[in-house]
Amino acid sequence: LKHPVSPPKRLAASTQRPPANKQSAMPDAASKKEGGKILMVTSLDDGHPCDNIIDGQEASYWMSTGLYPQEILVALKGPCMISTIKLATTNVKSVRIEGCAEEKPVNFHVLAEGDLEEKGGSIQIKDLKVQDGSTTASFVKLQILSGYHDFCSVHTIKVE
């Protein structure tokens, strides 16, 4: 499929995240390296597969194939305490993050919601704090409720 959206623009030096302090950085419970897995996405594009979201590379990404809402279901490395969900996206307007602490991803509750600033196709960085401060979850669902364009991309989802 060809999308009428140009590839996301590279991060300008002033918008890049500062290097993480290795001693205090929490492991990303969603990362492929830590054992996280993408269980389901609502759009499939062979050129931009869903595993790109958790590969640790902001240059790779998953891209929707149009329409909203979009959902991404992530199995975390196991049950863990989470307090922050960090997103790097393009053309995303509104999101909801839900969590499930059960063995199977059935009953979810809202962890965080937020709106992202329009960046004209450049990378949007958003850190969402869990509403109750922190919670235990085995699964996290990212719901993209609306976008600034017909298509959006998710470069990373980090669960800390």
C-alpha positions in Angstrom: 0.0 0.0 0.0 1.1 3.5 -0.7 0.2 6.1 1.8 -0.3 9.8 0.9 1.8 10.8 3.9 5.4 11.6 3.5 7.8 9.8 5.9 8.1 11.4 9.4 10.6 14.2 9.6 13.8 13.6 11.5 14.1 15.0 15.0 15.7 18.3 15.3 18.5 18.4 17.9 16.4 20.6 20.2 13.4 18.1 20.2 15.5 15.0 20.9 15.2 13.4 24.3 18.3 13.9 26.4 20.4 10.8 27.0 19.0 8.6 29.7 20.9 8.4 33.0 21.9 4.7 32.8 21.9 4.3 36.6 18.4 5.6 37.3 16.6 4.6 34.0 13.9 2.1 34.6 13.8 -0.8 32.2 11.2 -0.5 29.4 8.7 -3.3 30.3 7.3 -3.1 26.7 10.6 -3.4 24.8 11.3 -6.5 22.7 14.7 -6.7 24.4 13.1 -7.0 27.8 10.5 -9.6 26.6 7.6 -7.3 25.5 5.5 -8.4 22.5 2.9 -6.7 20.3 -0.2 -9.0 20.4 -2.5 -7.0 18.2 -2.8 -3.9 16.0 -5.8 -2.6 14.1 -3.9 -1.8 10.9 -1.3 -3.8 9.0 1.3 -2.4 6.7 4.1 -4.8 5.7 6.4 -1.8 5.1 6.0 -0.6 8.7 5.3 -3.6 10.9 4.0 -3.4 14.5 7.2 -4.8 16.0 8.9 -1.6 15.1 7.1 0.1 18.0 9.1 -1.9 20.6 12.4 -2.4 18.8 14.1 0.5 20.6 14.7 2.5 17.4 12.9 5.8 17.0 13.7 5.8 13.3 11.5 2.7 12.7 7.8 2.9 13.1 4.3 1.3 12.7 1.9 3.2 10.4 -1.8 3.1 10.4 -3.7 2.4 7.2 -6.4 5.1 7.9 -9.4 5.7 10.1 -9.7 6.1 13.9 -9.7 4.7 16.5 -6.6 2.6 16.2 -5.4 0.1 18.9 -2.1 -1.5 19.8 -2.1 -4.2 22.4 1.3 -4.9 24.1 2.1 -7.8 26.4 4.7 -6.5 28.9 7.7 -8.6 30.0 5.4 -9.8 32.9 3.4 -8.2 35.7 5.1 -5.0 36.7 4.5 -1.7 38.4 4.2 1.1 35.9 4.0 4.8 36.4 4.7 6.4 33.0 4.0 5.6 29.4 6.2 7.4 26.9 5.1 7.8 23.3 6.9 9.0 20.1 4.3 9.4 17.3 3.4 11.5 14.3 -0.1 12.9 13.4 -1.7 11.6 16.6 -4.2 14.0 18.3 -5.7 12.1 21.2 -4.8 8.9 23.0 -6.0 6.7 25.9 -3.8 4.1 27.6 -5.5 1.2 29.3 -3.9 -1.5 31.4 -4.8 -5.1 32.5 -3.2 -7.0 35.4 -4.8 -10.3 34.6 -3.1 -13.4 32.9 -5.2 -12.8 29.8 -5.9 -9.4 28.2 -9.6 -9.2 28.9 -10.5 -6.6 31.5 -8.8 -3.2 31.0 -9.0 0.0 33.0 -7.9 3.5 32.0 -4.3 4.4 33.1 -3.9 7.7 31.3 -5.4 10.0 28.6 -4.0 12.9 26.7 -3.8 15.1 23.7 -0.7 15.6 21.6 0.4 18.9 20.0 0.2 19.1 16.2 3.7 19.0 14.8 3.1 19.0 11.0 4.4 15.5 10.5 7.4 15.8 12.9 7.8 13.5 15.8 5.5 14.1 18.8 6.9 13.2 22.2 4.4 12.6 25.0 5.0 11.3 28.5 1.7 10.1 30.1 1.6 9.6 33.9 -0.6 6.8 35.3 -3.7 8.5 36.8 -3.3 6.7 40.2 0.5 7.3 40.4 1.4 3.8 39.6 -0.3 0.4 39.0 0.5 -3.2 38.2 -0.1 -4.3 34.6 0.7 -7.3 32.4 -0.8 -5.7 29.3 -1.0 -2.2 28.0 -3.4 -1.0 25.2 -2.7 2.2 23.3 -5.9 3.6 21.8 -5.3 6.3 19.2 -8.7 8.1 19.4 -8.1 10.7 16.7 -5.4 12.2 14.5 -4.4 15.3 12.7 -4.2 13.3 9.4 -5.9 10.2 8.0 -2.7 8.2 8.8 -0.5 8.3 11.9 2.6 6.5 13.0 3.9 5.2 16.3 7.7 5.1 16.6 8.0 4.0 20.2 5.9 3.1 23.3 7.9 2.8 26.4 6.4 1.5 29.7 8.2 2.4 32.9 
